[in-house]
Amino acid sequence: MIFEMHIPGPPLSEFVQNFFFFDDFVTSGLIERFLPDGHTEIIISLRDDAEHVYDNDSLKEIQTCRNGWASGLRTRPISIPAGNGSSKLVIVFRKGMAHPFFPIPMSELANTVVDADRIWGSEFGFLRERLLAEATPSGKFRLVEGFLAKQLNSDTELNPCVEYAVNGIGADPSRTNLAKLSDRIGYSQKHLITMFKNNVGTTPKAYLRVIRFQKVIEHIERVEAPDWSAIALDAGFYDQAHFNNDFRSLSGFTPSEYVSKKTDALNYVPVL
C-alpha cells in the first residue's frame, strides 16, 4: 500500500488543509461509517469501479458514485465503502474555507455527495485523465494544485464575519454562546445564519454541534477509560442524557458502542 500526504503552499494553504493519496488500500471491513468532522472534501477515485453510499440503518445502497465526487460538511454520519484495494486522491479543505472553489452555495452541498463533473464539468474529467497518466504522487499533487488554483476565483473575498465565527467556535465550542458571538460580529443572528450557510454549508448552531462532537472524539482518543459524566460536563452539556442523545445523533452509536467499535482511524467506524 502507498500512502502520501501533501500540504500545498500559499495561497492554497490558506484554504486547503492537505491532500492525501493512497493506492491499494488494505482493510478487512466492507462498510464503515464516517462521522461528521466539519470538513468539506473532494474525493478523486483512480479506479473505474463504482462506489456506493449506504443507508445508515439498513446498509442498502442509496447512491452510486464514479470517478470523483465532492462531499459537503456533514451534520450526520454517512456509511461508505471501507475502500479495500482502492486508489484515491483526497482534497481536504480547511473548516469553512472551501466555498471559493465551488460555483454553488455551500448549503447546497451540506450532507450530500455530488459527482464532481456536475460541479466542474469537463475540467474535472480532464484533471482525472491527467492524474491517471501521472506516475508519481508528487506529480499528482502538482496537478491538483493547478486545478484548484484555476478554480479559485481571485475576486472572491473571504467573509471576515464568517471566518471570525468559524474560528471562535473552533477555539472553544463548549463555551461558545452564539447570541454573544453574533453581537461581537455586529450582525443579527438571522443575518449571520444566512452568511454562514452560504459560506460554510450549515447554520452556526449545527456547526457548533459538530465541532463540539469532534472535541469529544479527540478526548476519547487520549484516555483509556472515558469518564462520560466528566466528558459531558466539559463539553458543555447540561446532563448525561443530553450528551448521549447528541452523540448518538451525530455518530449513530452510543458513546460506549463507539468505544467498542472504533479503530485507530479517527472518525471511521467499521459497521460491516
SVG drawing of the C-alpha trace seen along z (x, -y; Angstrom):
<svg xmlns="http://www.w3.org/2000/svg" viewBox="-33 -46 40 55">
<polyline fill="none" stroke="black" stroke-width="0.4" points="0.0,0.0 1.1,-3.5 0.1,-6.5 1.4,-10.0 0.2,-13.4 0.9,-16.8 0.3,-20.4 0.2,-22.9 2.0,-26.2 0.3,-29.6 -2.2,-30.8 -3.8,-27.4 -2.6,-26.6 -5.0,-29.3 -7.9,-27.2 -6.7,-23.6 -5.6,-21.6 -3.9,-18.8 -4.1,-16.4 -3.5,-12.7 -3.1,-9.9 -3.3,-6.2 -3.1,-3.2 -4.0,0.5 -5.6,-0.4 -5.8,2.6 -8.6,3.1 -10.6,6.1 -14.0,4.4 -16.6,3.8 -18.5,0.8 -17.6,-1.9 -19.4,-4.9 -17.7,-8.3 -18.6,-10.7 -19.2,-14.5 -15.8,-16.3 -16.5,-19.8 -14.6,-19.4 -15.6,-19.6 -13.7,-17.2 -13.2,-16.3 -12.5,-12.6 -11.0,-11.5 -11.1,-7.8 -8.3,-6.4 -10.2,-3.2 -13.1,-2.7 -15.2,-0.7 -18.4,-2.3 -18.7,-3.0 -21.8,-3.5 -23.3,-5.4 -25.3,-3.2 -28.3,-3.8 -27.0,-4.1 -29.6,-1.7 -30.3,0.9 -26.9,0.6 -28.7,0.8 -27.1,-1.1 -28.7,-4.5 -26.3,-6.3 -23.7,-5.3 -20.5,-7.4 -17.9,-7.2 -14.6,-8.9 -14.8,-11.7 -17.2,-13.5 -17.5,-16.3 -18.6,-15.6 -20.0,-18.6 -20.0,-19.5 -21.9,-16.8 -24.1,-17.1 -24.9,-13.4 -22.9,-10.3 -22.6,-8.6 -22.0,-5.0 -19.4,-4.4 -17.2,-1.6 -14.2,-0.7 -12.1,-1.0 -10.2,2.2 -8.0,2.1 -9.0,-1.4 -6.8,-4.2 -7.8,-7.8 -6.6,-11.3 -8.5,-13.3 -8.5,-17.1 -9.4,-18.2 -10.4,-21.8 -9.9,-23.8 -13.0,-24.2 -15.2,-26.9 -12.8,-27.6 -14.0,-25.5 -16.5,-28.0 -14.1,-29.9 -13.6,-26.8 -17.3,-25.9 -19.7,-27.7 -22.6,-26.9 -23.6,-28.0 -22.1,-25.5 -25.6,-25.0 -26.4,-23.0 -23.6,-20.6 -24.3,-20.1 -25.0,-16.4 -24.7,-15.4 -22.3,-13.7 -22.3,-15.3 -20.5,-14.0 -17.6,-16.3 -18.3,-16.6 -21.7,-18.1 -19.9,-20.9 -16.8,-21.5 -17.9,-19.8 -15.3,-18.6 -12.4,-20.4 -12.7,-17.7 -12.7,-14.9 -9.5,-16.3 -7.9,-16.5 -8.7,-12.9 -7.3,-11.8 -4.0,-13.6 -3.9,-12.1 -4.3,-8.6 -1.4,-9.2 0.9,-10.7 3.0,-8.0 4.2,-9.8 2.3,-11.0 4.2,-14.3 3.2,-14.8 -0.4,-14.1 -0.3,-16.7 1.0,-19.3 -1.8,-18.6 -4.4,-19.0 -2.8,-22.3 -3.0,-23.6 -6.7,-22.6 -7.5,-24.3 -5.6,-27.4 -7.6,-27.7 -10.9,-27.3 -10.0,-29.8 -11.8,-33.0 -9.5,-35.9 -12.5,-38.2 -13.8,-36.0 -13.3,-37.7 -13.4,-35.8 -16.2,-36.9 -14.4,-38.1 -17.6,-37.7 -18.0,-34.1 -14.3,-33.5 -14.4,-35.0 -17.4,-32.9 -15.7,-29.7 -12.5,-30.4 -14.5,-31.4 -16.5,-28.2 -13.4,-26.1 -11.4,-27.7 -13.8,-26.8 -17.0,-25.1 -18.1,-24.0 -18.4,-27.6 -19.4,-29.4 -22.6,-31.5 -24.0,-32.1 -26.0,-35.1 -22.9,-36.8 -20.9,-35.7 -23.4,-37.4 -23.3,-40.6 -19.5,-40.7 -19.7,-40.4 -22.3,-43.1 -25.0,-41.3 -28.3,-39.9 -28.4,-36.1 -30.7,-35.8 -28.2,-37.5 -25.2,-35.6 -27.1,-32.3 -27.6,-33.3 -24.0,-34.2 -22.8,-31.1 -24.9,-28.7 -23.8,-30.2 -20.1,-30.1 -19.8,-27.0 -22.9,-24.9 -25.0,-24.8 -26.1,-27.0 -23.8,-28.2 -25.7,-26.1 -25.4,-22.9 -21.7,-23.6 -21.1,-24.2 -22.6,-20.7 -20.2,-19.1 -17.1,-20.8 -18.2,-20.1 -18.6,-16.5 -15.2,-16.4 -13.6,-17.7 -15.3,-14.8 -14.0,-12.3 -10.4,-13.7 -10.7,-13.5 -11.8,-9.8 -8.7,-9.1 -6.4,-10.4 -7.9,-8.3 -8.1,-4.6 -11.3,-4.6 -13.6,-7.6 -15.4,-9.3 -18.6,-10.0 -20.0,-12.4 -16.9,-14.5 -16.7,-14.5 -20.3,-15.6 -19.8,-18.4 -16.5,-19.6 -18.2,-19.6 -20.9,-22.0 -23.9,-19.6 -26.5,-20.1 -26.5,-16.4 -25.5,-12.9 -28.8,-12.3 -28.4,-15.4 -24.8,-14.3 -25.8,-10.7 -28.6,-11.9 -26.3,-14.3 -23.5,-11.7 -25.9,-9.2 -27.4,-11.7 -24.0,-12.6 -22.4,-9.2 -25.2,-6.6 -23.7,-5.0 -24.0,-5.4 -20.7,-6.6 -20.0,-3.1 -20.8,-1.5 -18.4,-3.9 -15.6,-3.0 -16.1,0.7 -16.2,0.4 -13.7,-2.4 -10.3,-1.7 -7.2,-3.9 -8.7,-5.7 -10.3,-8.7 -13.9,-9.3 -14.1,-6.0 -16.0,-3.2 -16.5,0.3 -20.1,1.4 -19.7,4.4"/>
</svg>
